[in-house]
Amino acid sequence: MSAMPAEVKTQAVTANLKAIQALLAVAAKQSAEACLLSQCAQHNEAIGTVFGLDAILQDVTALYSAVVVLHRLKAR
């Protein structure tokens, strides 16, 4: 594996982790809203609220994979 400057590696990992945190916050908010709607018997609205979570979770998975790759890179 190639090496990268330690500072660049740290910044990249941090940026990706912040992006993961932001995306998961959106997913958590949407799922919480969906739960409330479902409890109020608004099931169609609840499902509509969580549409798109699959795309968010795919993005989170991609960012997680990038964090793992960055972690494994040697720093110089």
N, C-alpha and C positions, 0 to 999 in steps of 0.2 A: 504494500500500500504506500501511496505517496504521503509526504509530510506537508503540513501547512503551518504557518505561524500560530503559536499558541493563542495569541490574542484574537486572531481571526476565527479560530476554531471556537473559542469561548463565546464570541459575539454571535456566531452562527447558531450555536446550540441554544443560547439564550433567546435569540429571535424566534427560533422555531418553537421553543417551549412556550413563549408568550403567545404565539399564534395558536398553539394547541389550547392553551388556557382560554383564550378569547372564543374560539370555536366551541369548546365544551360549555362555556357559559351560555352561549346562544342556544345550544342544544338543551341544556338544563332548563332554561327559561321556557322554551317552546314545549318541552315535555311537561313542565309544571302547569302551564296554561292548559294544555290538553287534558291533564288530569282533572283540573277544576271544571272544565267544560263537560267532561264525561260524567262527573259527579252531579252535574246539573241536567243530566239526560240530553245533553247537546252532543251526541255521539258523532254526527257528521262533521260538525265544526271541530271537534276534538281531533278527528282523523286528519282533517284539512290542516290543522295546526302543526301536526308532526310530519306532514309531507315535506320532503326535503331533508329530513334528518339523515337519510342514507347518504346523501351527497356530503353533508357536513362530516359524517363519520368517516367517509372515504378520504376526505381531505385530512382529517386528524390522523388517520392511519398512514397516509403519505408523509406527513410531517414527522410522525413518530419514527418512521423508517429512516428519514433523513437524520434525525437526532442520533439514532443508533449508528448509522454510517459515520457521522461526524465523530462520535465518541470513539469509534474504533480507529480513526485516522491517527497517525503519529503526529505529534506536535513538535515543532522545532523552536 
